[in-house]
């Protein structure tokens, strides 16, 4: 099964949106190792810095980019996408104190 990885590469001056491809067994989700292997094949030497938001930082201090963040995974069946703005809106709409009526 193919998994298209949509990610952003953040440079000092700009952010570029790119895609990568990971081949997986059917029903499997990509792991940290799969992502690091894909990025390594693309020439990025990274380490996982934030697993919750899938943020990777360069391991080499001379790297031109500052960080890489995975935005979305597309397996053709299910889409996984984190939407920070939607989370923020929902958090602000929900009452702070939940108590029965």
C-alpha positions in Angstrom: 0.0 0.0 0.0 1.2 3.5 -0.8 1.2 6.3 1.7 1.7 9.8 0.4 3.3 12.1 3.1 2.5 15.8 2.8 5.0 17.9 4.7 6.5 21.3 5.1 10.2 22.2 5.0 10.8 25.4 6.9 13.7 27.5 5.8 14.7 30.9 7.3 13.1 32.9 4.5 10.3 30.6 3.3 8.3 27.4 3.8 8.0 24.8 1.0 5.3 22.2 0.8 6.5 18.9 -0.5 5.4 15.2 -0.7 7.1 11.9 -0.1 6.1 8.3 -0.6 6.2 5.4 1.8 5.3 1.8 0.9 3.5 -0.1 3.7 1.8 -3.4 4.3 -2.0 -3.2 4.0 -3.5 -1.9 7.2 -0.3 -0.7 8.7 0.5 2.9 9.7 3.8 4.5 9.0 6.2 4.6 12.0 9.0 7.0 13.0 11.5 4.7 11.3 9.5 4.8 8.0 9.5 8.6 8.1 13.2 8.9 8.9 14.0 6.4 6.1 11.9 8.4 3.6 13.4 11.7 4.6 16.9 10.1 4.5 16.3 8.9 0.9 15.4 12.6 0.1 18.7 13.8 1.6 17.3 15.1 4.9 19.1 14.0 8.0 16.6 14.4 10.8 15.6 13.4 14.3 12.0 13.4 15.7 11.6 16.3 18.0 7.8 16.3 18.6 5.9 13.1 18.1 2.5 14.6 18.7 2.8 17.1 15.9 5.3 15.0 13.8 8.0 17.7 13.8 11.5 16.7 12.8 14.7 18.8 13.3 18.0 18.5 11.4 20.8 16.5 12.9 23.5 18.6 11.1 24.0 22.2 12.3 24.9 23.2 8.7 21.5 22.3 7.3 19.8 25.0 5.4 16.3 24.1 6.7 15.2 24.7 10.3 12.5 22.0 10.7 10.2 19.6 8.8 6.6 19.0 9.8 4.3 16.4 8.5 0.9 17.9 7.6 -1.1 15.0 6.3 -0.9 11.4 5.4 -2.9 10.0 2.4 -3.2 6.3 2.0 -6.1 6.5 -0.4 -8.4 5.1 2.2 -8.3 7.3 5.3 -6.8 10.7 5.6 -5.1 11.8 8.7 -4.7 15.5 9.1 -4.1 17.7 12.1 -5.8 21.1 12.0 -4.5 23.3 14.8 -6.9 26.1 14.0 -9.9 23.8 14.3 -8.6 22.5 17.6 -8.2 26.0 18.9 -11.7 27.0 17.9 -13.2 23.9 19.5 -11.3 24.5 22.7 -12.5 28.1 22.9 -16.1 27.1 22.3 -16.2 24.3 24.9 -17.1 25.5 28.4 -14.2 25.6 30.8 -16.2 24.2 33.7 -18.3 21.2 32.8 -21.0 20.5 35.4 -24.4 18.8 35.1 -27.5 21.0 34.5 
